């Protein structure tokens, strides 16, 4: 079995070739930001598909050489976790109606363009997976509801991995999972469903470049101060906050080194660790204290000093399992593989009634 994997970024597309249960090849296909700047979304998709097609041809492959295409899920309407077969309705939604313009939206359309209808195209666990329990949906006013936007692909993948290591069915386990990367998602997964999780865009702990939760009154004051446009404020909170706002860098290694001799860096680092631990602890409480494991994953989980700082707070809650990194290409391929091997049934996204 051979699967082509597509994971677009802002200036490149990660390509993977998965064969015989292994990721045999991983490549970055670069795209010119200058050329794409004035392109429509459709033109970007067409351009990237042609570039990838040329890359495959140069390396002796064509679409017919693959059993499926596994694509990163774009920003779709709320949906259950799982692997979905891509169809034309999904492609049109991603191209025209998605709530955010994001490179991940290009993946499924590129996959469909490359497949030419000859092989199936799948997405697995996009960021808009929504399995929140009713209690987790409410805010403090009925006009505002919480959004489920989190690092679903990696968090679901590590949950399956840990369940397998435990020799248990994932539906019989309760995990608190913390994805610690450029964005931070901390979720409670019970019986295979992520029943509570912070929106990694603007909730939860502050991270390398995101603010996390903020005092509402102060945010309103800034919004009406006349000092910022809407875009400037959103950028300030979603990509210029956290470590970068306090210390001028979002590099955790730099901050860890600086914290050894700089009191401000030490205080900010300890505050981030504290907030992550507090988020984890809150979800342990939401689970009634009955959890099978706390899983730490994402890029920051590679750093043992950082992980030990978090464990100082949370070790008494239960077993702590560290699964650093986020192998998105492998997770996408395995999602498609589970369907092709009959372990799971492909889901189909219904967009009926969605404007």
C-alpha positions as CSV (number, residue, x, y, z in Angstrom):
1,X,0.0,0.0,0.0
2,X,1.3,3.4,-1.0
3,X,-0.2,6.7,0.1
4,X,0.7,10.3,-1.0
5,X,0.5,12.8,1.8
6,X,0.0,16.6,1.4
7,X,0.4,19.2,4.1
8,X,0.5,22.8,2.8
9,X,2.2,25.7,4.6
10,X,2.4,29.3,3.8
11,X,5.5,29.1,1.6
12,X,5.9,25.4,1.0
13,X,4.0,22.1,0.9
14,X,5.2,19.1,2.9
15,X,5.0,16.0,0.8
16,X,5.2,12.4,2.2
17,X,5.2,9.0,0.6
18,X,4.0,6.3,3.0
19,X,4.6,2.7,2.1
20,X,4.5,-0.6,4.0
21,X,3.6,1.0,7.3
22,X,6.5,3.5,7.1
23,X,7.0,7.1,6.0
24,X,9.5,6.3,3.3
25,X,10.1,9.9,2.1
26,X,9.5,13.4,3.2
27,X,10.1,16.5,1.1
28,X,9.4,20.2,1.1
29,X,8.1,21.6,-2.2
30,X,8.7,25.4,-2.1
31,X,6.3,28.0,-3.5
32,X,7.1,31.6,-4.4
33,X,5.3,34.1,-2.0
34,X,5.8,36.8,-4.6
35,X,4.1,34.8,-7.3
36,X,1.3,33.7,-5.0
37,X,0.7,37.2,-3.5
38,X,-1.7,38.3,-6.3
39,X,-3.3,34.8,-6.9
40,X,-6.8,33.8,-6.0
41,X,-7.2,30.8,-3.8
42,X,-8.1,28.7,-6.8
43,X,-5.0,29.8,-8.6
44,X,-2.8,29.0,-5.7
45,X,-4.3,25.5,-5.6
46,X,-3.8,25.0,-9.3
47,X,-0.2,26.3,-9.1
48,X,0.7,24.1,-6.1
49,X,-0.9,21.0,-7.7
50,X,1.2,21.5,-10.9
51,X,4.4,22.0,-8.8
52,X,3.7,18.9,-6.8
53,X,2.8,16.9,-10.0
54,X,6.2,18.0,-11.5
55,X,8.0,17.0,-8.4
56,X,6.4,13.5,-8.4
57,X,7.1,13.0,-12.1
58,X,10.8,14.0,-11.6
59,X,11.0,11.3,-8.9
60,X,9.3,8.7,-11.1
61,X,5.7,8.8,-9.6
62,X,2.3,9.6,-11.0
63,X,-1.1,9.5,-9.2
64,X,-1.8,6.0,-10.5
65,X,1.2,4.8,-8.3
66,X,-0.7,5.6,-5.1
67,X,-3.7,3.9,-3.4
68,X,-4.9,7.1,-1.8
69,X,-4.0,10.7,-1.1
70,X,-4.0,11.8,2.6
71,X,-4.5,15.5,3.1
72,X,-4.3,17.8,6.0
73,X,-7.8,18.8,7.0
74,X,-8.7,22.5,6.4
75,X,-10.9,24.8,8.5
76,X,-14.3,23.1,8.0
77,X,-17.6,23.4,9.9
78,X,-17.6,21.6,13.3
79,X,-17.4,17.8,12.8
80,X,-16.6,14.6,14.6
81,X,-13.1,13.2,14.7
82,X,-12.2,10.6,12.1
83,X,-11.1,10.2,8.5
84,X,-13.3,11.8,5.9
85,X,-13.4,11.1,2.2
86,X,-13.0,14.3,0.2
87,X,-15.7,15.2,-2.3
88,X,-16.5,18.2,-4.5
89,X,-18.8,19.8,-1.9
90,X,-15.9,19.8,0.7
91,X,-13.5,21.3,-1.9
92,X,-15.9,24.1,-2.7
93,X,-16.5,24.9,0.9
94,X,-12.7,25.1,1.6
95,X,-12.2,27.3,-1.4
96,X,-15.2,29.7,-0.9
97,X,-16.7,29.5,2.6
98,X,-14.1,28.6,5.2
99,X,-14.1,31.0,8.2
100,X,-10.4,31.6,7.9
101,X,-8.1,31.8,4.9
102,X,-5.4,29.2,5.9
103,X,-2.9,27.1,3.8
104,X,-4.5,23.9,5.3
105,X,-7.6,24.8,3.2
106,X,-5.6,24.1,0.0
107,X,-4.7,20.4,0.9
108,X,-8.0,18.7,0.0
109,X,-8.4,20.7,-3.3
110,X,-4.8,19.9,-4.3
111,X,-5.4,16.2,-3.5
112,X,-8.5,16.1,-5.6
113,X,-6.6,17.9,-8.5
114,X,-3.8,15.4,-8.3
115,X,-6.1,12.3,-8.0
116,X,-8.1,13.2,-11.1
117,X,-10.9,11.1,-9.7
118,X,-8.9,7.9,-10.0
119,X,-7.9,7.3,-6.4
120,X,-9.7,8.3,-3.1
121,X,-8.7,11.4,-1.2
122,X,-9.0,11.6,2.6
123,X,-8.6,14.1,5.4
124,X,-8.1,13.2,9.1
125,X,-9.0,15.1,12.3
126,X,-9.0,18.7,11.1
127,X,-8.6,21.6,13.6
128,X,-12.4,22.1,13.6
129,X,-13.1,18.7,15.2
130,X,-15.9,19.4,17.7
131,X,-16.9,16.9,20.3
132,X,-17.5,19.3,23.2
133,X,-19.9,18.3,25.9
134,X,-22.9,20.7,26.5
135,X,-21.4,22.1,29.7
136,X,-18.2,23.1,27.8
137,X,-19.9,25.1,25.1
138,X,-21.3,27.9,27.3
139,X,-19.4,31.1,28.0
140,X,-20.9,33.7,30.3
141,X,-23.5,35.2,27.8
142,X,-25.8,33.3,25.5
143,X,-24.7,35.3,22.4
144,X,-21.2,33.9,22.6
145,X,-20.4,30.2,22.3
146,X,-17.1,28.5,22.7
147,X,-15.4,27.3,19.5
148,X,-13.6,24.0,19.2
149,X,-10.4,24.8,17.3
150,X,-7.4,22.7,18.5
151,X,-4.5,20.5,17.4
152,X,-6.8,17.6,16.7
153,X,-4.6,15.6,14.4
154,X,-1.7,15.3,16.7
155,X,-3.7,15.0,19.9
156,X,-5.9,12.3,18.5
157,X,-2.9,10.4,17.1
158,X,-0.9,10.4,20.4
159,X,-4.1,9.3,22.3
160,X,-4.4,6.3,19.9
161,X,-0.7,5.6,20.4
162,X,-0.8,5.6,24.2
163,X,-4.0,3.5,24.2
164,X,-2.2,0.9,22.1
165,X,0.8,0.9,24.4
166,X,-1.6,0.4,27.3
167,X,-3.3,-2.5,25.5
168,X,-6.7,-0.9,26.0
169,X,-9.5,0.4,23.8
170,X,-9.3,4.1,23.5
171,X,-13.1,4.3,24.2
172,X,-12.4,2.9,27.7
173,X,-9.7,5.5,28.6
174,X,-9.7,9.1,29.8
175,X,-6.8,11.3,28.9
176,X,-5.8,14.9,29.5
177,X,-3.7,15.8,26.5
178,X,-1.5,19.0,26.2
179,X,-0.2,19.9,22.7
180,X,2.7,22.3,23.4
181,X,3.8,24.0,20.3
182,X,3.5,27.5,18.7
183,X,-0.1,27.2,19.8
184,X,-1.2,25.4,23.0
185,X,-4.2,23.1,23.2
186,X,-5.1,21.3,26.4
187,X,-8.0,18.9,26.1
188,X,-10.0,16.3,28.0
189,X,-10.6,13.1,26.0
190,X,-13.1,10.7,27.4
191,X,-14.4,7.6,25.7
192,X,-12.6,8.6,22.5
193,X,-14.2,12.1,22.4
194,X,-12.5,15.4,23.1
195,X,-15.2,16.7,25.4
196,X,-13.4,19.9,26.4
197,X,-10.5,21.8,25.0
198,X,-9.3,25.3,24.9
199,X,-9.5,27.2,21.6
200,X,-5.8,27.4,20.8
201,X,-6.3,30.7,19.0
202,X,-7.4,32.7,21.9
203,X,-8.1,30.6,25.0
204,X,-6.0,28.8,27.6
205,X,-2.4,29.4,28.7
206,X,-0.2,32.0,27.0
207,X,2.4,30.4,24.7
208,X,5.4,31.3,22.5
209,X,3.4,33.9,20.5
210,X,-0.2,33.7,21.6
211,X,-1.8,35.5,24.6
212,X,-4.3,32.8,25.7
213,X,-7.0,34.1,28.0
214,X,-7.1,37.8,28.6
215,X,-9.1,40.1,30.9
216,X,-12.3,41.1,28.9
217,X,-12.5,44.6,30.3
218,X,-8.9,45.4,29.2
219,X,-9.4,43.9,25.8
220,X,-12.5,46.0,25.3
221,X,-10.7,49.1,26.4
222,X,-7.9,48.5,23.9
223,X,-10.4,47.9,21.1
224,X,-12.0,51.2,21.6
225,X,-8.9,53.2,22.4
226,X,-8.4,54.2,18.8
227,X,-4.8,53.1,19.0
228,X,-5.3,49.8,17.0
229,X,-7.2,48.6,14.0
230,X,-9.1,45.3,14.3
231,X,-6.4,43.5,12.4
232,X,-3.6,45.0,14.5
233,X,-5.3,43.8,17.7
234,X,-6.0,40.3,16.4
235,X,-2.4,40.0,15.3
236,X,-1.2,41.4,18.7
237,X,-3.2,38.7,20.5
238,X,-2.7,35.8,18.2
239,X,0.9,36.1,16.9
240,X,2.6,38.8,18.9
241,X,1.7,37.8,22.4
242,X,3.1,35.4,25.0
243,X,6.9,34.9,25.2
244,X,7.5,37.2,22.2
245,X,5.5,40.1,23.9
246,X,7.4,39.8,27.2
247,X,10.9,38.8,26.0
248,X,11.1,39.6,22.3
249,X,11.5,35.9,21.2
250,X,9.2,32.9,20.8
251,X,12.2,30.5,20.9
252,X,11.8,28.3,24.0
253,X,15.5,27.3,24.0
254,X,16.5,30.9,24.0
255,X,14.1,31.7,26.9
256,X,15.3,28.7,28.9
257,X,18.9,29.8,28.5
258,X,18.1,33.4,29.4
259,X,16.1,32.3,32.5
260,X,19.3,31.0,34.0
261,X,20.6,34.6,34.5
262,X,17.7,36.9,33.8
263,X,15.0,37.3,36.5
264,X,12.3,38.6,34.1
265,X,12.9,35.6,31.7
266,X,12.7,33.2,34.6
267,X,9.5,34.8,35.9
268,X,7.8,34.7,32.4
269,X,8.9,31.1,31.8
270,X,7.6,30.0,35.2
271,X,4.3,31.8,34.5
272,X,3.8,29.9,31.2
273,X,4.6,26.6,32.9
274,X,2.2,27.5,35.7
275,X,-0.6,28.4,33.3
276,X,-0.2,25.2,31.3
277,X,-0.2,23.1,34.5
278,X,-3.3,25.0,35.8
279,X,-5.1,24.2,32.5
280,X,-4.2,20.5,32.8
281,X,-5.3,20.5,36.5
282,X,-8.6,22.1,35.6
283,X,-9.4,19.3,33.1
284,X,-8.3,16.6,35.6
285,X,-11.0,18.1,37.9
286,X,-13.5,18.2,35.1
287,X,-12.9,14.4,34.7
288,X,-13.7,14.0,38.4
289,X,-10.0,13.2,39.1
290,X,-10.4,9.9,37.3
291,X,-7.8,9.9,34.5
292,X,-5.7,7.2,32.9
293,X,-2.9,9.5,31.8
294,X,-1.8,13.0,31.1
295,X,-0.1,13.2,27.7
296,X,2.4,16.0,26.9
297,X,3.1,16.4,23.2
298,X,4.1,19.0,20.6
299,X,7.5,20.6,19.8
300,X,8.1,22.1,23.3
301,X,7.7,18.6,24.8
302,X,11.2,17.8,23.4
303,X,12.7,20.0,26.1
304,X,13.2,17.9,29.3
305,X,13.7,21.0,31.6
306,X,10.4,22.5,30.4
307,X,8.6,19.2,30.7
308,X,10.0,18.6,34.2
309,X,8.7,22.1,35.2
310,X,5.2,21.1,34.2
311,X,5.5,17.7,35.9
312,X,6.4,19.4,39.2
313,X,2.8,20.6,39.3
314,X,0.8,17.7,37.7
315,X,2.6,14.4,38.6
316,X,0.2,13.8,41.6
317,X,-2.8,13.8,39.2
318,X,-1.7,10.5,37.5
319,X,0.6,8.9,35.0
320,X,2.4,11.5,32.8
321,X,3.4,10.3,29.3
322,X,5.6,12.4,27.1
323,X,5.2,12.1,23.3
324,X,7.2,15.0,21.9
325,X,6.7,16.4,18.4
326,X,3.8,16.2,16.0
327,X,4.3,13.8,13.1
328,X,1.5,15.2,11.0
329,X,2.5,13.4,7.8
330,X,2.5,10.0,9.5
331,X,-0.8,10.7,11.3
332,X,-2.5,11.7,8.0
333,X,-1.2,8.5,6.3
334,X,-2.3,6.3,9.1
335,X,-5.8,7.9,9.0
336,X,-6.2,6.9,5.4
337,X,-4.6,3.5,6.0
338,X,-7.2,2.7,8.7
339,X,-9.9,3.2,6.1
340,X,-8.2,1.4,3.3
341,X,-7.6,-1.6,5.6
342,X,-11.2,-1.7,6.9
343,X,-10.3,-0.8,10.4
344,X,-12.5,2.3,10.2
345,X,-15.2,3.4,7.8
346,X,-14.6,6.7,5.9
347,X,-17.0,9.4,7.1
348,X,-18.7,11.8,4.7
349,X,-19.2,15.5,5.7
350,X,-22.7,16.8,5.2
351,X,-22.7,20.5,4.3
352,X,-26.4,20.7,3.7
353,X,-27.9,23.8,5.2
354,X,-24.5,25.4,5.8
355,X,-24.3,28.9,4.2
